[in-house]
Structure formats: C-alpha cells, structure tokens
Amino acid sequence: MPSPQQRLPRFTRDSEAAGSFQITARDIEILRHVAEHRFIRSEWLVKLVEGSRQQLLRRLNLLYHHSYLERPRAQLDYYHESGSKSLVYGLASRGAGRLRRDLNMPFERMDWTTRNKGVGRLFLEHTLMVSDFLAALELDCHNRPDVRLLYAHELPQPKGRENHREPFRWTVDLPGKRRVGVVPDKVFALEVTHPDGRIERTHYFLEADQGTMPIERRDLRQSCVLRKLKSYEGTYAIGIHRTRLGAERFRVLIITPQTTRAQNIREAVANLEKGRRLFFVFSDNDWRACDGVLDLVTPHSQAGVNSR
C-alpha cells in the first residue's frame, strides 16, 4: 500500500506501488455501474455506490491500477485546465471479464472495452453528457419507491433484433421516400407504481445534442435536428414503438449544453405537425439547476418542454 505521502500516477498504472488487492462485492457494483454508462465520472460513482467518499475513491484507484478500470487519456486536457475535476472511468478488459464471471454479463454489452483507452475528447464529452444525466436520474429514483428505472438490457428486446449489438435501431420512411435510421444515444424506461397498484411503463429515447449539426436543412437527406425530430414523429405515427420496440408509450429527451440551442430545438419541435408532446428539451443548466431530474422527464411536467 502506498504511504500517505506517495501519490500514484493518474494515467500510468503501477499495481506494485498500489499494493495488494482483493476484489469485493462493492467493487463488482462499481464495475457494473461503469459498464452501464461506458464512461462515468467518479463523483457519480461516489453517490451511486454505498460507502464513504474516501473509501470509494480509494477503491476506484485500486481498480484502475490493477487493470479493472480505464482512465481515458482524452481527459488529460481537463487536468491541465483544472486539477479539481473528477476523474472519468471506463471499463477495462479485466473488469469486463470479472463481470462476465460474477454477474454473467454478456460480452456484447462490453465489446467496446478494447477501444476505451483511445477515445477522443468529443466522443468522451458526448458520452459524459448522457452518463451525467442518467446518473442524476438514477439517484432520484433511489429516493422514490414508486418509480423504477430500467435500462435497455432490462427491457423486452425489439422483435427481430434479439442479441443484436444495437437492438434499439430502426428505420422510418419520411415524406419524399427518404428512409432514415434511428439509433437513440440511450434507451431506458421509467416504471411508475400508482396508489391503486397499477403499473405504468414509459420508454425514453435520450439524445445528447452537442450543437454539431444545423437545426434544419432544406433537404432532409442531410443530417439535421429536424430530421431527427421527424424520425421520432414518424415512429409514433405508424406505431413502430408498439409493433417492434415493445413500448406502449415513449418520450424523447434531448439534452444540449447551450441554453440558446435548447430554445432553438424547442422552436423546431413547436413547428412539427404532430407529436409535439413526445419531446422534452432542456439544457445542462436546466436539469442541473432543478430540484429533481425525475420531475423534468415525467409526462405531466412542462419544465424545459415546448409541448404546445
């Protein structure tokens, strides 16, 4: 074990200096959370996993130095800018193997582990937009016994897509004979138990928008936010969510870092012919400033949504 004065390197493994290590049930829980999100900040793992902050940060350190977790080097820039930011973790191959052994987790849910080390900063930031939001939502659900969060692997798999690496991928024909593929950044569901015992499940398709594509183009064969909105609108109009995805009802969550960008997307939603109520659009500031993320995404909420 390193002495209190000895600081282990952040981005170079040193298992000998880290000291002896025996994996625990809590370590498996840490690995499971990392596998679910692909990349996640240590600040969320500290909140999601039971134990003191100091203990959990120590276990994360050991899991990294003993090759169960990765620290993607794309985050190095963060530490040149500010040394106080949380470290970002991804699953390493050894951690994937342990989850396969202990939890029987299929490797297709972890087949990206060999690529985690070399991801670029833009991809990392996009993935963290998703994991930041979902970790906050999961914490909210922990405090609500009437609400259960279900990730994609816990949902019925779409018809004809069993055991596919991207089971929640489908196509929609837009006007003008344009066939468009739809692949949400994340799929999950919220299951609400009502006082009368009735259980209501809503699927959510999460889209993390980094502002890299225009809101609208004249030709919908080109990528733009409007094409994405119309693809979900078409999904609802012809009932793909029921016939293929096993979803009785669904909502589309769109998160974006910029407040102005969020407003522009809301305006595009408002101009849709149908399905305006499908969309919940908000900026990072919107959800980070609210008392509970769960209140933002429930169908009765109007916060951050242009549903008129």
C-alpha positions, -999 to +999 in steps of 0.1 A: +000+000+000+014+035-009+023+057+020+002+088+027+029+109+011+031+088-021+007+098-048+002+072-075+003+084-111-031+093-126-027+079-160+000+053-157-007+020-139+015+009-110+000-021-094+031-028-073+030+007-057-008+004-053-003-026-031-022-059-027-057-060-039-087-084-034-119-076-053-150-072-032-188-072-038-187-034-037-160-034-064-183-055-086-211-029-080-187-002-092-178-022-123-214-027-131-222+010-130-192+018-152-203-009-177-238+005-178-226+040-188-194+032-207-178+064-192-188+080-159-172+105-135-160+094-101-184+120-085-214+099-096-199+066-086-194+080-051-231+089-049-244+057-065-224+031-046-228+027-008-198+037+013-178+068+023-163+091-003-128+084+008-133+046+007-148+047-028-122+069-043-095+045-028-113+015-044-115+033-078-078+040-076-071+003-069-094-009-096-075+013-121-040+004-110-050-033-110-064-030-146-101-035-139-109+001-149-096+026-175-089+063-172-093+075-208-064+098-217-087+122-236-095+137-202-059+148-197-068+182-210-092+187-181-063+184-157-042+210-175-072+233-171-082+224-136-069+197-113-101+196-092-123+178-118-135+143-112-116+115-129-135+097-156-136+059-156-143+033-183-143-005-181-111-023-188-110-059-203-101-074-169-132-057-154-154-070-182-141-105-176-150-102-139-185-090-147-189-119-171-178-143-144-197-128-114-228-114-130-230-134-162-230-101-181-228-108-218-197-096-236-218-079-263-227-053-236-190-047-231-174-052-265-161-016-266-136-021-237-106-025-260-115+009-275-120+028-243-083+038-239-081+056-272-114+075-274-112+112-284-123+141-264-155+149-284-167+113-280-159+113-243-178+146-237-208+133-256-209+101-235-205+120-203-234+142-212-255+110-212-240+094-181-242+127-160-279+129-167-287+093-162-267+090-130-287+120-116-319+103-127-309+071-111-302+089-078-336+105-079-352+071-085-334+057-054-354+082-033-388+073-050-400+038-041-429+042-066-405+047-095-382+021-110-355+029-136-350+002-162-320+002-186-322-011-222-310-046-213-338-049-187-365-042-213-381-066-238-358-067-268-373-054-301-388-080-324-363-094-349-333-078-331-326-103-304-290-105-293-281-077-318-254-052-307-278-023-314-312-038-307-329-004-305-322+006-341-350+010-365-358+028-398-386+053-407-398+064-441-401+102-442-420+121-469-403+120-503-393+083-499-364+091-476-356+062-453-339+073-421-322+052-395-329+059-358-305+050-331-310+068-297-280+076-276-296+058-247-327+038-241-343+034-207-378+032-192-394+045-160-419+022-143-444+041-120-465+022-095-497+041-088-515+041-054-541+017-068-514-008-077-515-001-114-480-001-130-473+023-159-442+020-180-429+047-204-399+042-227-374+071-231-351+077-260-323+100-250-305+122-275-274+142-264-270+172-288-236+189-289-246+215-314-226+200-342-254+198-367-278+225-380-313+227-367-329+225-401-319+218-438-340+221-469-330+186-479-338+160-452-314+136-467-288+156-449-283+153-411-301+179-390-321+182-358-354+185-377-347+152-395-342+135-361-374+151-348-394+139-378-380+104-375-394+101-340-426+117-351-428+091-378-420+063-353-451+074-333-474+080-363-471+044-376-467+028-342-432+013-346-428+018-308-457-007-302-452-032-331-414-035-329-400-019-298-424-032-272-432+003-259-468+012-251-457+048-249-425+067-253-409+101-248-378+116-265-354+135-242-330+160-259-303+175-238-278+201-250-251+222-233-263+256-245-294+273-233-299+291-267-295+258-286-322+242-264-346+271-272-339+267-309-347+230-307-379+237-288-390+261-316-384+233-341-405+210-320-433+235-319-434+236-357-440+199-361-474+188-374-479+160-349-462+145-319-450+177-302-458+163-268-433+135-274-403+158-268-387+170-237-359+195-245-336+211-219-301+224-215-275+211-190-283+242-169-320+233-168-315+198-154-286+206-131-305+235-115-337+217-109-346+200-076-352+166-092-345+154-127-374+130-124-398+159-123-384+172-156-390+140-175-424+128-163-452+133-189-471+158-167-441+182-164-439+212-187-404+224-174-380+225-203-406+213-228-422+230-257-453+209-260-478+235-273 
